[in-house]
């Protein structure tokens, strides 16, 4: 294999400050080959990229389309379009806290289930959670999972 030196690089690349980090002390360009990197290091890099990519993707979807998650979740909990679904978690909670206070978490969740003002609140909270998830993924990737 032919050796590449710093002087062999095009001037535009040599003028880039980031290139200095690729240049060894003897002014040769450092090249990393995957087969020269220990397997446990490669596994960690792949795992961290998968985790941060997954977090970023889910956070992005949650941020852009929160109803994609909140609607099914409210349905699973039993907050239906006509009120709490009989025999559901929501119905059980309502029977324990009756009467339901206006503005309470239960009232907001039920309003969201019925497509009322609560949907904006719940979707806003979910979108904020998605933005936080994307930020965590970016930090996770930047710091390499540490």
Buried (B, 14 or more C-beta within 10 A) or exposed (E): EEEEEBEEBEEEEEEEEEBEEBBEEEEBBEEEEEEEEEEEEEEEEEEBBEBBEEBBEBBBBBBEBBBEBBBEBBBEBBBBEEBBBEEBEBBEBBEEEEEBEEEEEBBBBBBBBBEEEBBEBBBEBBBEBBBEBBEBBBEBBEEEEE
